[in-house]
Amino acid sequence: MSGVSLAMALRSDPDHTVAAGEKPERKPQLQPQSEVGGSIMGSLRVIELQLVVFIMVFSISGLVPLIDLVFPAFASAYIIGLSRFAFPSCGYVPTASQEIFHGSKLFRLYVVIGTTIGLFLPLAYVLGGFARGEDHDVRAATPHLFLLSFQILTENVIGGLSLFSPPVRALVPLLYTVRRIFVLIDWIHDVWLIKALPTDARLKDIVWHWFGKGLAVANLLYFSINLFLFLIPRFLPQAFERYFKERVEIHGKTAEDNRPTAANKPQSTNKKVD
């Protein structure tokens, strides 16, 4: 899961559904937290829109390869197909939070670090490279930001819709992260093997050069860890577990609702015999 969307999920209040005839629980002490979460969510949504504007400008300029331009369309079509044929929504809104994974404070710190490494620093690197006239740097880092922006927007759109089941929502960051790992390998190849500093480079050019190298490696390390140690072994199984648990609950409730009807039939038959 991307850092921004996951951070938003962790800071947002759970969406409680109250059954008919049940009195809602009131927790006044959580109200200030909800207001803070709402303001953070609003700020992050503005950042996402700004990011999309930047990336769209860069993509129009020809800085994003065709395969990365097409990938969001393919991923969106595949996700819709999964939600329609493989893992349809159960049509059931649980009383618990809509979040799939609930992280601890340490995990929130991990998310903040990932947001900084994966989003804000690469964005600063691209804008700085654009201002410095470093076309090679901009071209190397833009595909990662382009895909990450689409991942964030896709997660936020389907995360607020009950039409998409937990497995489908969990597969969104998985698909995009796998693709971005290959993009990050290309980024490392560009800044480590292709680009070279001139012999008379100034100190600020050397610092910028090594900043780009370190940022590419940090992104590859972080998102590889995120994929192999969090998304695959923890996030995805938890999404499937929640999905099948909801299905069992729905089938059990349906069977329970049908029991009175089946029990009344023998009674009516016995009355006729009498």
MARSE-810590 format. One record per residue: residue in three letters; y negated, z negated, x of N, C-alpha, C in turn. Coordinates in pm, whole numbers, plus 32768, in hexadecimal, padded with zeros to 4 digits. Each point is the difference from the previous one (the first is absolute). Layout:
REM residues N
  aa n_c2 n_c3 n_c1 ca_c2 ca_c3 ca_c1 c_c2 c_c3 c_c1
 Ala    Y    Z    X     Y     Z     X    Y    Z    X
...
***
This chain:
REM residues 274
  aa n_c2 n_c3 n_c1 ca_c2 ca_c3 ca_c1 c_c2 c_c3 c_c1
 Met 8075 8000 8055  7F8B  8000  7FAB 7F85 8000 8059
 Ser 7F9C 8049 7FD6  7F89  8006  8053 7FB5 7F7D 7FFF
 Gly 7FB3 7FE8 8069  7FBB  7F81  800B 7F9D 7FE6 7F92
 Val 7FB0 8065 7FDB  7F98  7FE9  7F9D 803A 7FE2 7F78
 Ser 805B 8053 7FD2  8037  7FEC  7F7A 8050 7F80 7FF8
 Leu 8047 7FDD 806A  804C  7F84  7FFF 7FA3 7F88 8003
 Ala 7F93 8009 804C  7F9F  7F93  8002 7FC3 7FED 7F77
 Met 7FE5 806E 7FB9  7FCB  7FF6  7F79 8062 7FBD 7FA3
 Ala 8081 8021 800D  8066  7FC5  7FAB 800E 7F6C 801B
 Leu 7FF4 7FD7 807E  800F  7F74  8022 7F8A 7FAE 7FCF
 Arg 7F8A 803C 7FF8  7F8A  7FB6  7FD9 7FE7 8004 7F6A
 Ser 8042 8057 7FB9  7FEB  800A  7F71 8054 7F9A 7FB7
 Asp 7FD0 7FD7 7F8B  8049  7F9E  7FB1 8075 8041 7FBA
 Pro 806D 7FB7 7FEA  8072  8037  7FB8 7FDA 8025 7F72
 Asp 803F 8069 7FCE  7FE9  802E  7F78 8067 7FC1 7FA4
 His 7FD7 7F96 7FBD  805E  7FB7  7FAB 8001 803D 7F75
 Thr 8077 8014 7FCB  8010  8030  7F77 8030 7F8E 7FAA
 Val 7FB9 7FE6 7F93  8020  7F8F  7FAA 8050 8032 7F89
 Ala 8072 7FC1 7FE7  8054  8028  7F90 7FC1 7FD4 7F7D
 Ala 8030 8039 7F92  7FC9  7FE1  7F7D 801C 7F6F 7FDD
 Gly 7F98 7FBB 7FD3  800F  7F74  7FDB 7FFB 7FA0 8074
 Glu 7FEF 8032 8077  7FFD  7FA9  8076 7F70 7FEA 802B
 Lys 7FDF 7F83 801D  7F78  7FE0  802B 7FEF 8021 8094
 Pro 7F96 8048 8020  7FEB  8024  808C 7FDC 7F89 8054
 Glu 802F 8000 807A  7FDF  7F95  805D 7F73 8015 8035
 Arg 7FB7 7F95 800C  7F78  8007  8034 7FFC 7FB9 8087
 Lys 7FCE 8048 8063  7FF6  7FC7  8086 7F71 8011 8031
 Pro 7FA7 7FA3 7FD7  7F74  8010  8025 7FEA 8001 8097
 Gln 8056 7FBC 8049  7FEA  7FF7  8090 8011 8087 8045
 Leu 8042 8060 7FC0  8015  8082  8040 7F93 8063 7FE0
 Gln 7FA1 7FDD 7FA8  7F9A  805E  7FD7 7FA6 802E 8072
 Pro 7FCE 7FA6 8055  7FAE  8031  8070 804D 805E 8059
 Gln 8082 7FE6 8014  8051  8057  8053 800A 808B 7FC3
 Ser 8008 8004 7F79  800A  8081  7FBB 7F80 8050 8014
 Glu 7F8D 7FBD 7FF6  7F82  8046  8011 7FF3 8036 808E
 Val 802A 7FB0 8063  7FFC  8030  808A 805D 8077 8012
 Gly 807B 7FF6 7FC5  805E  806E  800A 7FCA 807F 7FC2
 Gly 7FB9 7FF2 7F8C  7FC8  8075  7FC0 7F96 8043 8055
 Ser 7FAB 7FAD 8040  7F98  803B  8055 803B 8045 8079
 Ile 806B 7FC6 803A  8042  803F  8072 803E 8083 7FD6
 Met 8042 8000 7F8A  803E  807B  7FD0 7F98 806B 7FEB
 Gly 7F8C 7FD9 7FC6  7F98  8063  7FEA 7FCD 8039 8083
 Ser 7FED 7FA9 8064  7FD0  802F  8082 8064 805E 8041
 Leu 8081 7FDC 7FF8  8065  8055  803C 800A 8087 7FBA
 Arg 7FED 8002 7F7D  8004  8080  7FB9 7F8B 8059 802B
 Val 7F8D 7FC6 8018  7F8E  804E  8032 8020 8038 808A
 Ile 803E 7FAD 8055  8026  802E  8085 8062 8073 7FF7
 Glu 8060 7FF6 7FA2  8062  806C  7FF0 7FBC 8082 7FD8
 Leu 7FA1 7FF9 7FA4  7FBB  8079  7FD5 7FB0 803C 8073
 Gln 7FC0 7FAC 804E  7FB7  8032  8074 805E 8041 8064
 Leu 8073 7FC2 8012  8063  8037  805D 802F 808A 7FD3
 Val 8019 800E 7F7F  802C  8081  7FCC 7F95 806B 8016
 Val 7F81 7FDA 7FED  7F94  805F  8016 7FFF 802F 8091
 Phe 800B 7FA2 805E  8004  8024  808E 8075 805C 801F
 Ile 8076 7FDA 7FD1  8077  804D  8020 7FFC 808A 7FC1
 Met 7FCC 800A 7F87  7FF6  8083  7FC1 7FA2 805B 804D
 Val 7F95 7FC6 8034  7FA3  804F  8053 8047 8031 807D
 Phe 804C 7FA6 8041  8048  8026  8078 806C 8067 7FE2
 Ser 8044 7FF1 7F8D  806A  8060  7FDF 7FC8 808A 7FE4
 Ile 7F8B 8004 7FBF  7FC0  8081  7FE8 7FD8 8041 8084
 Ser 7FE0 7FAC 8062  7FD9  8035  8083 8077 8035 804F
 Gly 8079 7FF3 7FCB  8076  8032  8044 803B 7FA1 8065
 Leu 7FE4 7F7D 7FF1  8031  7F9E  8060 808A 7FC9 7FDB
 Val 802E 801B 7F87  8082  7FCF  7FD3 8060 8077 7FF8
 Pro 8075 7FF6 803E  8061  806F  7FF9 802C 801B 7F70
 Leu 8030 8078 7FEA  8028  8029  7F7A 8071 7FAA 7FC9
 Ile 805E 7FDB 8055  8072  7FB1  7FD0 7FD3 7F77 7FCD
 Asp 7F98 7FC6 803E  7FCC  7F80  7FD2 7FAA 8010 7F84
 Leu 7FC1 8073 7FEF  7FB5  801A  7F86 805D 8010 7F88
 Val 8076 8039 8017  805E  8019  7F94 8054 7F84 7FDF
 Phe 8013 7FA8 8062  805A  7F8E  7FEE 7FDC 7FA8 7F89
 Pro 7F80 7FDB 7FE8  7FE2  7FAD  7F8A 8029 8040 7F7D
 Ala 7FF2 8084 7FF5  802A  8043  7F85 8098 7FF8 7FF0
 Phe 8048 8016 806C  8092  7FF5  7FFB 802B 7F71 7FDF
 Ala 7FC1 7F9E 8041  8024  7F74  7FE8 7FE3 7FD8 7F6F
 Ser 7F8E 802C 7FCB  7FDC  7FDE  7F76 8064 803D 7F9D
 Ala 8025 807F 8016  8061  8040  7FA7 8088 7FBA 8008
 Tyr 8028 7FD9 8078  8080  7FBC  8011 7FFE 7F77 7FBD
 Ile 7F91 7FB8 800C  7FF3  7F7C  7FC2 8006 800A 7F68
 Ile 7FBB 8065 7FC8  8004  8014  7F6F 808E 8023 7FD3
 Gly 8045 8052 804E  808A  8022  7FDE 805B 7F87 8002
 Leu 7FEF 7FA9 8064  8050  7F85  8006 7FE5 7FA6 7F88
 Ser 7F80 7FF4 7FDB  7FDE  7FAB  7F8F 8032 8038 7F7C
 Arg 8017 8082 7FFB  802D  803F  7F83 8098 8004 7FF4
 Phe 8046 801C 806E  808F  801A  7FF8 8057 7F97 8045
 Ala 7FD3 7FC9 8071  8054  7FA4  804D 7FE9 7F6E 7FDC
 Phe 7F82 7FD4 8002  7FE0  7F74  7FE7 7F92 7FF7 7F97
 Pro 8020 801F 7F83  7F99  7FF7  7F97 7FD8 7F6F 7FE8
 Ser 7F88 7FF0 7FD3  7FCF  7F7B  7FE3 804C 7FC4 7F8B
 Cys 8018 7F7E 8008  804B  7FBC  7F96 7FAA 7FE9 7F84
 Gly 7F7E 8015 800D  7FA8  7FE8  7F8F 7FF2 7F6D 7FE1
 Tyr 8014 7FAE 8065  8000  7F6E  7FEE 7F9C 7FC3 8061
 Val 7FA4 7FB3 7FCB  7F9C  7FBE  8053 8029 7F70 8013
 Pro 8029 7FD8 8076  802E  7F78  8015 7F8E 7F9C 7FFA
 Thr 8025 7F83 7FEA  7F9B  7F97  7FFB 7FCC 7FDE 808A
 Ala 804A 8024 8066  7FD5  7FE1  8087 7F9B 8068 802F
 Ser 7FD8 7FF5 807B  7F9E  805C  8038 803B 808B 800F
 Gln 7FA8 8064 7FFD  802A  808A  8014 801C 801D 8093
 Glu 7FDD 7FA6 8057  8017  8015  808D 8096 7FFD 801F
 Ile 8029 8058 805C  808D  8004  8026 801D 7F99 806C
 Phe 7FA3 7FF1 805D  8018  7FA6  8070 7F8E 7F9B 8008
 His 8023 7F81 8008  7F9C  7F95  800C 8003 7FCC 808F
 Gly 7F94 8014 804A  7FFE  7FDB  808C 7FC0 7F78 8017
 Ser 8021 7FC4 8071  7FC6  7F82  8028 7F7A 8018 8046
 Lys 7FC1 7F94 802B  7F80  800E  8047 8012 804B 8083
 Leu 806F 7FE8 8043  801C  8048  807C 8011 8094 7FE5
 Phe 8040 8020 7F91  8011  808D  7FDD 7F7A 8040 7FDE
 Arg 7FA7 7FB5 7FC0  7F7A  8035  7FE3 7FB6 8020 8081
 Leu 8011 7FAA 8066  7FC2  801D  8081 8039 8080 803A
 Tyr 8082 8013 7FF1  8042  807B  802D 7FC6 807A 7FB9
 Val 7FE3 7FF1 7F7E  7FC6  806D  7FB2 7F72 801F 8030
 Val 7FB2 7F98 8019  7F78  8015  802F 7FFE 8046 8087
 Ile 805A 7FD8 8059  800A  8042  8082 8025 8093 7FEE
 Gly 805E 801B 7FA6  8028  808A  7FE7 7F91 8053 7FC4
 Thr 7FB0 7FC3 7FA7  7F8F  8046  7FC5 7F9A 8025 806B
 Thr 7FE9 7FA3 805C  7F9F  801A  806B 8032 806C 805E
 Ile 807F 7FF4 8029  8038  8061  805F 8014 8089 7FC1
 Gly 802F 8001 7F83  8025  807F  7FC2 7F90 8048 7FBB
 Leu 7F9A 7FB6 7FD2  7F98  8040  7FAF 7F76 7FFB 8041
 Phe 7FCD 7F89 8019  7F76  7FF3  802A 7FE8 8033 808F
 Leu 8057 7FDB 805E  7FEC  802E  8089 8015 8097 800E
 Pro 8067 803C 7FC2  800A  8092  8006 7F8A 8047 7FBE
 Leu 7FCC 7FC7 7F94  7F8B  803C  7FC1 7F88 7FFB 805D
 Ala 7FEC 7F8E 8043  7F94  7FF5  8062 8016 805F 8074
 Tyr 807E 8011 8028  8021  805B  806E 7FE1 8092 7FDB
 Val 8022 8025 7F86  7FE5  808A  7FD3 7F69 8018 7FF5
 Leu 7FB9 7FA3 7FC3  7F70  8010  7FF2 7FBB 7FFC 8088
 Gly 802F 7FA9 805A  7FC7  7FFC  8086 801C 807F 804E
 Gly 807A 8033 7FF2  8020  807E  8042 7FB0 8074 7FC9
 Phe 7FE7 7FFE 7F7E  7FAD  8068  7FC3 7F71 7FF9 8035
 Ala 7FCB 7F84 8010  7F78  7FF0  8035 7FF8 8026 8093
 Arg 806A 7FE8 804C  8000  801F  808F 8023 8092 801B
 Gly 8029 8047 7F9A  8028  808A  8014 808C 800E 803A
 Glu 8053 7F99 7FEE  8089  8002  8033 805C 803C 7F95
 Asp 8002 8082 7FF7  8051  8043  7F99 8095 7FE2 8010
 His 802D 7FF2 807A  808E  7FE5  8018 8027 7F79 7FC7
 Asp 7FAD 7F9B 8013  801C  7F7B  7FCB 8001 7FFF 7F68
 Val 7F9E 8044 7FC5  7FF7  8005  7F6E 8079 8047 7FC5
 Arg 8027 806F 803D  8070  804D  7FCE 8084 7FB3 800F
 Ala 800A 7FAC 8065  807C  7FB5  8016 8011 7F8D 7F9E
 Ala 7F92 7FBE 7FDA  8009  7F89  7FAC 7FEE 801A 7F6B
 Thr 7FC4 8070 7FDA  7FE2  801A  7F74 807C 800D 7FA7
 Pro 806E 8041 802A  8075  8008  7FA7 8035 7F78 7FD4
 His 7FFF 7F9E 805B  802D  7F79  7FDC 7FA7 7FC5 7F93
 Leu 7F7D 800C 800F  7FA5  7FCA  7F9C 800B 804D 7F7C
 Phe 8012 8080 8009  800E  8052  7F88 8078 7FD4 7FAC
 Leu 8073 7FEF 8041  8079  7FD6  7FB8 7FF5 7F70 7FCF
 Leu 7FC2 7FA9 8052  7FF2  7F75  7FD9 7FA7 7FF2 7F85
 Ser 7F96 8050 7FF8  7FA7  7FF9  7F8C 804A 8029 7F82
 Phe 8050 806A 8006  804E  8029  7F8C 8069 7F97 7FDC
 Gln 803A 7FC0 8063  8061  7F97  7FE5 7FBF 7F8D 7FB5
 Ile 7F8B 7FD6 802D  7FBA  7F91  7FC0 7FDD 8021 7F70
 Leu 7FCA 8077 7FEB  7FD9  8027  7F78 807B 800C 7FA5
 Thr 806C 8038 8034  8079  800E  7FAF 8039 7F78 7FDB
 Glu 8003 7FA3 805F  8032  7F7B  7FE3 7FAC 7FBB 7F95
 Asn 7F7C 800F 800A  7FA9  7FBF  7F9F 800C 803D 7F75
 Val 8011 8084 7FF9  800A  8043  7F7E 8081 7FD9 7FBA
 Ile 8072 800E 8044  807F  7FE4  7FBD 801A 7F6B 7FF5
 Gly 7FBE 7FAF 8054  8013  7F6F  7FF7 7FC8 7FC5 7F81
 Gly 7F9C 8042 7FC4  7FC5  7FCD  7F85 8039 803D 7F82
 Leu 8067 8053 800D  803C  8041  7F8C 808F 7FCE 7FEB
 Ser 8022 7FDF 7F84  8088  7FD3  7FE1 8063 8073 7FFA
 Leu 7FCE 807B 800D  8059  8075  7FFD 8057 800A 807C
 Phe 7FD8 7FBB 806B  8048  8009  807E 8049 7F7C 801B
 Ser 8081 800A 8018  8055  7F8B  8017 7FEC 7FCC 808E
 Pro 802D 7F85 801C  7FF2  7FC8  8087 803D 8055 8070
 Pro 8079 803B 7FEF  8033  8055  806D 7FA6 8077 8020
 Val 7FC5 803D 7F99  7FA8  8072  8017 7F83 7FD3 804B
 Arg 7FC9 7F8E 7FDA  7F8A  7FCC  8046 8020 7FDC 8090
 Ala 8079 7FCF 8018  8026  7FDB  8089 8018 8079 8057
 Leu 8028 8070 7FC5  801D  8078  804E 7F82 8048 802D
 Val 7F8F 7FE3 7FC1  7F82  8042  8029 7FDB 7FDE 8090
 Pro 7FF2 7F80 8025  7FE0  7FE3  808C 806E 802A 8060
 Leu 807D 7FFF 7FCF  806F  8028  8056 7FF4 8094 8026
 Leu 7FE7 8055 7F9F  7FF3  8090  8019 7F8C 801D 805F
 Tyr 7F8D 7FC6 7FE1  7F89  801D  8051 800B 7FC6 808C
 Thr 803D 7F8A 800C  800C  7FC3  8085 805C 8052 805A
 Val 806E 8032 7FC7  805B  8053  8050 7FB6 807C 8033
 Arg 7FB4 8040 7FAA  7FB6  8077  802B 7F95 7FDC 8067
 Arg 7FBB 7F91 7FEC  7F95  7FDB  805C 8034 7FD7 8089
 Ile 807A 7FD2 8008  8037  7FE0  8084 800A 807F 8055
 Phe 802A 806E 7FC4  8003  807E  804A 7F72 802D 8026
 Val 7FA2 7FE9 7FA6  7F75  8023  801D 7FCA 7FA9 8073
 Leu 8025 7F80 8000  7FD3  7FA7  806B 803E 8026 8086
 Ile 807A 8030 7FFF  803E  8031  807D 7FB1 8077 8036
 Asp 7FD5 8058 7FA7  7FAD  8071  802B 7F7A 7FD0 8037
 Trp 7FC9 7F97 7FC1  7F81  7FC7  8030 8011 7FC9 808E
 Ile 806B 7FB7 8017  801B  7FCB  8086 8012 8072 8064
 His 8046 8066 7FD9  8015  8074  8058 7F7B 8040 8026
 Asp 7FA5 800A 7FA0  7F7F  8040  8019 7FA9 7FAF 8060
 Val 7FF9 7F7C 7FEB  7FA3  7FB0  804F 803D 7FD2 8085
 Trp 8084 7FFC 800B  803F  7FD1  807B 802A 8072 805E
 Leu 802B 8070 7FC8  8036  806B  8052 7FA7 807B 800A
 Ile 7FB3 801A 7F99  7FAE  807A  8001 7F74 7FE6 8034
 Lys 7FBC 7F9B 7FC8  7F77  7FE5  8029 7FFD 7FBB 8088
 Ala 7FA7 802D 8054  7FF1  7FC4  8086 7F6C 7FE9 801B
 Leu 7FE2 7F94 8045  7F76  7FE1  8023 7FD6 804E 807C
 Pro 7F84 802B 8005  7FCE  803F  807B 7FF3 7F99 8070
 Thr 7FFE 802D 8077  7FFA  7FA4  8073 7F7D 7FB4 8006
 Asp 7F95 803C 7FCE  7F7D  7FC0  8005 7FDC 7FC0 7F7A
 Ala 8064 7FD2 7FB4  7FE6  7FC5  7F7C 7FB2 7F7E 800D
 Arg 7FA6 7FED 7FA1  7FB1  7F85  7FFE 8052 7F8E 7FC3
 Leu 7FCD 7F86 8011  8049  7F8A  7FD2 8016 8002 7F6A
 Lys 7F9B 8027 7FB2  8010  8000  7F6E 8066 806A 7FD3
 Asp 8009 806E 804C  8065  8064  7FDF 808D 7FCD 801E
 Ile 800C 7FB5 806C  8083  7FC6  8023 802A 7F99 7F98
 Val 7F9F 7FAC 7FD5  801F  7F9B  7F99 8028 8044 7F7F
 Trp 7FB8 8067 7FD9  8021  8049  7F85 808A 8042 8009
 His 801D 8036 8074  8081  8043  8014 8074 7F9E 7FF0
 Trp 7FF4 7F8B 803C  806C  7F9E  7FF7 8003 7FBB 7F78
 Phe 7F8E 7FFB 7FBE  7FFE  7FCB  7F77 8053 8059 7FA4
 Gly 7FF1 8082 800D  804F  805E  7FB1 8094 7FF6 801F
 Lys 8023 7FF2 807F  808D  7FF3  8026 803D 7F80 7FC6
 Gly 7FB8 7F92 8010  8033  7F80  7FCE 800A 7FFE 7F69
 Leu 7FA0 803F 7FBC  8002  8002  7F6E 8076 8051 7FCB
 Ala 801E 806F 803F  8073  8050  7FD5 8083 7FB4 8012
 Val 8010 7FBD 8070  807A  7FB2  8018 8009 7F8A 7FA1
 Ala 7F8F 7FBC 7FE8  8001  7F8D  7FA5 8028 8029 7F73
 Asn 7FD0 8073 7FD2  8025  8030  7F7B 8094 8021 7FF7
 Leu 8034 8042 8068  808E  8022  7FFE 8056 7F82 8000
 Leu 7FDD 7F9D 8050  804B  7F83  8005 7FF9 7FB7 7F7A
 Tyr 7F88 7FF5 7FC9  7FF0  7FB3  7F85 804E 8040 7F8D
 Phe 7FEF 8082 7FEB  803F  803F  7F8D 8095 8015 8014
 Ser 802E 8004 807C  8090  8002  8018 803D 7F79 7FDB
 Ile 7FBD 7F94 8029  802D  7F7A  7FDA 7FFA 7FF0 7F68
 Asn 7F95 8031 7FC4  7FEF  7FF6  7F70 8071 804A 7FB5
 Leu 8029 8073 8036  8068  804F  7FBF 808A 7FC1 8010
 Phe 8024 7FDF 807D  8089  7FD8  801D 801A 7F6A 7FEB
 Leu 7F97 7FAE 8000  8015  7F71  7FF0 7FCB 7FC8 7F7D
 Phe 7FB3 804F 7FB6  7FCC  7FCE  7F80 8022 805C 7F8B
 Leu 7FD6 807F 8006  8012  8058  7F8C 8093 8018 7FE0
 Ile 8050 8023 8065  808D  8020  7FE6 8054 7F83 7FE6
 Pro 7FFB 7F99 8055  805C  7F8F  7FE9 7FD1 7F9B 7F98
 Arg 7F7E 7FFB 7FE0  7FD0  7F97  7FA6 7FBE 8037 7F82
 Phe 7F9D 8058 8011  7FB1  802D  7F8F 8051 8056 7FA0
 Leu 8048 8062 8035  804E  805B  7FAC 8071 7FB8 7FB6
 Pro 8053 7FAC 8043  806A  7FB8  7FB5 7FC7 7FA5 7F94
 Gln 7F8D 7FC1 801B  7FC6  7FA8  7F9C 7FD1 804F 7F86
 Ala 7FCE 8079 8017  7FD6  8054  7F90 8077 8028 7FAA
 Phe 8070 8027 8040  8078  8025  7FB4 803A 7F87 7FB7
 Glu 7FFE 7F8D 8043  8034  7F86  7FC0 7FB0 7FDE 7F84
 Arg 7F7E 800C 8009  7FAB  7FE3  7F8C 8018 8066 7F90
 Tyr 8012 807E 8025  8014  806A  7F9D 8081 7FE9 7FB1
 Phe 806E 7FE7 8047  807F  7FED  7FBA 8004 7F7A 7FB5
 Lys 7FB8 7F9F 8031  7FF7  7F81  7FB7 7FB8 8014 7F7B
 Glu 7F94 8050 8002  7FB9  801D  7F84 8059 804D 7F9F
 Arg 8050 805C 8034  8059  804D  7FA9 8069 7FA6 7FBF
 Val 8038 7FA2 804F  8062  7FA2  7FC9 7FC0 7FAA 7F94
 Glu 7F84 7FD3 8017  7FBC  7FAD  7F9D 7FE8 804E 7F7F
 Ile 7FDC 807F 800D  7FE6  8051  7F89 8081 8018 7FB2
 His 806C 8021 8047  8080  8015  7FBD 8032 7F7F 7FBD
 Gly 7FEC 7F8F 8044  8028  7F81  7FC5 7FB0 7FDF 7F83
 Lys 7F7E 801C 8005  7FAC  7FE4  7F8C 8023 805C 7F8C
 Thr 801E 807F 801F  8028  805F  7F97 8082 7FD5 7FBF
 Ala 8062 7FD6 8052  8080  7FD2  7FC9 7FEE 7F83 7FAB
 Glu 7FA6 7FA7 802B  7FE9  7F86  7FB4 7FBD 801D 7F7B
 Asp 7FA7 8065 7FFE  7FBF  8024  7F82 8061 8041 7F9F
 Asn 8067 8042 8034  8061  8044  7FAA 806C 7FA2 7FCB
 Arg 800C 7F89 8039  8069  7FA2  7FD5 7FEF 7FD2 7F6F
 Pro 7F88 7FD8 7FD2  7FF5  7FD3  7F75 8028 806B 7F9D
 Thr 7FE1 807D 801D  8026  806E  7FA7 8096 800D 7FF7
 Ala 8044 7FF6 8073  8092  800B  8001 8042 7F87 7FBF
 Ala 7FC0 7F8B 800A  803A  7F87  7FC6 7FF2 7FFC 7F68
 Asn 7F9B 8041 7FCB  7FEA  8000  7F6F 8060 805C 7FB6
 Lys 8036 8063 8042  8059  805F  7FBD 8081 7FBE 7FCE
 Pro 8046 7FAD 804E  8079  7FBE  7FCC 7FE3 7FA5 7F8A
 Gln 7F89 7FBD 8000  7FDE  7FA6  7F92 7FF4 804C 7F7D
 Ser 7FBB 8072 8006  7FF0  804F  7F86 8087 8034 7FCF
 Thr 805B 8022 805C  8085  8031  7FDB 8050 7F91 7FBA
 Asn 7FF5 7F84 8035  804B  7F91  7FC6 7FCF 7FE0 7F72
 Lys 7F81 8010 7FE6  7FCC  7FE4  7F7B 8039 8063 7F9A
 Lys 8010 807D 8028  8036  8064  7FA6 8092 7FE0 7FDF
 Val 804C 7FCE 8061  808C  7FDF  7FE9 800E 7F8E 7F9F
 Asp 7FA4 7F9A 800A  8003  7F8F  7FA5 7FE2 802F 7F72
***
